[in-house]
Amino acid sequence: MSDSKPTRLERVETEQGARSAVLTLDSPPLNLFDQALLESLAADIAELSADPPRAVLLRAAGKVVSGGVDVHVFDGLSVRQGAELWRSLFAQIIHPLEALPCPVVFAAHGLTLTAAFEIALACDILLAGPTATFGLVETVVGLTPSMGGPQRLAERAGSGRARELVMTGDLYGAAVLAEWGVVNAVHEDVDAAARALVARLADGPTRAHAATKQIVAAWRSGGVAHADSVTPEVSGELFDSADLRGGVRSFLENGPGKAIYTGR
């Protein structure tokens, strides 16, 4: 852990000079989500929002991704305080993470419980190692996951699977969740695979990736008809980008695969 800070944000460049970022949970031994980690993570996401890179990798240091939330966070809360806790976590972590105008990749190499799993579900792409396990185990303290996990699980795997996973509080392996569509892919060296994917995405057309996120977000909030209604404007804006102009020109002059994207 660096300078006693429970998260670490690094700005990196790809071989082509594109800017990406790596955000690491680094609070050994279990990366528990206590108040300090939640505040540090929110601050890092705010920094990314203020100066977005072209792709983000969210990962964890240590043997596990996270053992979950430090239960002290919940102790003694009133109804009003509990509701305010969830509002603040949506406002400071989940929604800003989803709103980043670039691809966000989560790499899970080991045990990934509660808040960490919910944050992973808010990312665009979730990669896992073969021994990674996932769980929303809030039922052990009489709670339900409240950082968006159930609804984002339902989006990826269906409502029946979401209810099963949450209500049983069981642990599920990477292979099972890949079969359900929750995990995008399983890799032996998930950290290396995730870094390679982030570099590839960062080297790509950032504005087009941001447009994809906007269109999918419109579908999530209002269905296909709503997504159809926003697509012409969102995608139309891309015709004013150097990415599209350069990509079309290089395709016509040199064939596919020759474009160099500026991202802005």
Protein Blocks (a to p, Z undefined) as FASTA:
>chain_A
ZZhiabdcdddddfkopacddddddddfklpacfklmmmmmmmmmmmmmmccfbdcddde
djbfbecjafklmgopafklmmmmmmmmmmmmmmmmmmpccdcddddfbdcehjlmmmmm
mpmbdcddfkbccddfklmnopacfehmmmmmmmmnojklmmmmmmnopacdfklmmmno
mambdcfblmlmmmmmmmmmmmmcfklmmmmmmmmmmmmmnojmlmmmmmmmmmmmmmmp
fklmmmmmmmmmnoghiaccehZZ
